[in-house]
């Protein structure tokens, strides 16, 4: 059977357990997930439900206790450490809440770091980094240091860096947690637009219903499993409306899918 090249990420029966003394803590209990290229997916759930653990497994920063995880049709659970490092450099982009920009490098130098690891020629590095900064609207600050940039600008630079090696999937762990509402919304919209334009899958872990409502799909991680449930029920206590924006696919069904 030919592989489905439209699938960016596929998790099958993924379990992750941790040992705490004599106790076994079961964080993920047979999680299934399929994300296609161009999809923008939000994963929500209570603190401690395993959202970041799942993201780390997909990014190859951790390994499942059992189950399989495919990234661009490669079973990453079969890769050794060197192979996994190569996979992260070539297929996976990561965006963290606190950006992790290198403080001694300018914005453009931060964006070039992943390309340095792949030994991309200097002229190409500079040209591509500037185009990425232009795409996220901070090219006018290319030669500024991180401490000279606002929080929103640093997030945009971090996004450009995460895209430097043209990843198949972008993983985002609470990417707007330190930003004000307006700036956070701009960053999420930018990620969504770039995903659609370039056929890149984006998975965002978030506690913010306003972030979740911008996704194509919202998935609820509960008791270690992605469950199918109306997400409006999950946010019911706060009274937040999580229906899709009226200017986009208003007929779409905003439900999660395990």
C-alpha positions, 0 to 999 in steps of 0.5 A: 500500500502506497504511503499517504503523502498528505499526512504530516503526523500520525500517532497510533496507540501511543502510550507514555508512562513515567515511574515515580518511585514505586508508582507508575504514572500513565500520562498517555493511554493509547492516543491516536492522532492524524494531522494532514499537511496544511492542517492547523490543529489545537490541542486543549486539556487540563493541566497535567493531561499530557499535552506537552508530553504528546508534543515532545513525543511528536518532536522526538524529544521523548520516546513513547513507552509503546505505540508508533509515531510517523512524521512525513511517513517516517516511523520516528520511534525506530530512529536512533539519536543521530537519525532523530536529530536529523529528522528534527532539523529537516522536518520539525519546527518548534516554537516555545512560549519563551522563544529561546532566542540566543541573546548574543545574536541579532534577529537575522543571526538567530534565524540563520542558526538552523541553516548553519547546522545544515551547512547552508552557504552564507549568501543563501542563509542571509537571503532566506533569513531575510525573506522569513523575517519579511514574511513575519513582518520584522525584516526592519529589525533584522539587525537588532538584538533580542533585548531590543525587540518587543515580546511580539517581535521576539515571537515573530523572530522565533517563528521565522527561525522555526521555519528556517529549514522548511519543516513539514510540521510546526509544533507550538507549546503555549506560543502566546502565553507571554503575549497580550491578547492582540499580539497573541492573536496576530501570531496565531493568525500568522502561523495559520496563514503560513500553514495554509500557504505553504502546506505545513501542518501546525499543532498548537498546545494551548489553554487559551480558548481564543487561540483554540477557536482559530484552529481548523480542528480542536482536540481535547486530551483527557485522561491520556486520550484524545477524545471526540467531544464538543469543545464548547462543553470543555470551555463551558465554565468560562462562558467563552464562545469557541465557534469558528470565526464567521469570516472562515468556513462558518459551516465547519464542524468545531468538534474534536477528533481522536 
